[in-house]
């Protein structure tokens, strides 16, 4: 069954839409922290102290470059060590080795040969043309040290790759927030509403949506806090915890006397500067790991007096169909009390109730 055609009036002009991207933000629409951290003393030292997190967090191209450089460097360093051991033993001084002279490493006479022996020792369990002899204990000790060090390096590399692949970051990217938030009436109460959907068939367990309102706040002492944080609670129907996110759901926040958005008007959305950060925490069904998805809304992305278009329909075979072409669609509400001043609001609300 195809969705009904509904005319949607644009809330924002093109210029206003572009202006929304120029608004100051802490979190981008795709959930990334865009705060620039600067002038930190000893920043490199701090990152090196937590080398595991640093390696896991870096981008794949830097990670592959770092790991490739690590292995090539170890091959070359130990190749130099084997070359110096052979040179000190006299293996490189004569073109032909006498019958009574046993080299430390057989058939290694140049730095290139020593590098190849180091590479073969680290990547294979057997030898062919080049192999170590019993003549030099130092060479044997160096070989053992190389194998131990490179074994630890391989464990670190493998662990870092697995940790990068197993991070729930990609799973969080399959959680979709509506591009706009809307403010309208729900069950007779003024509510801020957002739409959230799980794009995978695997379920998310123990979902919880919370919000933080970031705004400028002035204390009673006159101190201005540029990014004061106020908690904004969201719920689905009457349930505040663990909604069943198998279908796209609309979460709502009641704007009452206890809400940090109390007193908000349509005019405030044009003048005030604030940011609403939404955080969805959940546990993935497939891996039982926790994931977090984030987004944010600035005033230009909060539509006053609008509601989301319906996107859940029944197919001819009797199955529910979620039409994501309507996911970000909105339409103007039919409640006239949302578009008037306080004096007219009470009268229109009463007339609206009588007509209903």
SULWO-V274188 format. One line per field, one symbol per residue. ss: DSSP state (~ for helix, > for strand, _ for the rest). burial: b if it has 24 or more other ideal C-beta (glycine too) atoms within 12 Angstrom, else e. A space follows every 10 residues. Layout:
# SULWO-V274188
ss->???
burial->???
This chain:
# SULWO-V274188
ss->__________ ___~~~~~~~ ~~____>___ __>_______ __~~~~~~~_ ~~~~~~~__~ ~~~~~~~~~~ ~~~~~~~~~~ ~~~~~~~~__ __________ ____>>____ ~~~~~~~~~~ ~~~_______ >>____~~~~ ~~~~~~~~~~ ~~~~~~~~~~ ~~~~~~__~~ ~~__>>>___ >>>>>>__>> >>>>>>>>__ ___>>>>>>> >>>>>>>>__ ___>>>>>>> >>>_>>__>_ __>_____>> >>>>______ _____~~~~~ ~__>>>>>>> >>>>_____> >>>>>>>>~~ ~>>>_>>>__ _>>>_____> >>_~~~___> >>___~~~~_ _~~~~~~~~~ ~~~~~_
burial->eeeeeeeeee bbeeeeeeeb eebebbbebe beeeeeeeee eeeeeeeeee eeeebbeeee eeeeebbeeb beebbbbbbe bbbebbbebe bbeeeeeeee eebbbbbbbe eebbbbbbbb bbeeeeeeeb bbbeebeebe ebbeebbebb eebeeebeeb eeebeeebbe bbebbbbbbb bbbbbbeeeb bbbbbbbbee eeebbebbbb bbbbbeeeee eeeeeeeeeb ebbbbbeeee eebebebbbb bbbbbeeebb beebbbeebe eeebbbbbbb bbbbeeeeee bbbbbbbbbb bbbbbbbbbb bbeeeeeeee ebeeebbbbb bbbebebbee eeeeeeeeee eeeeee
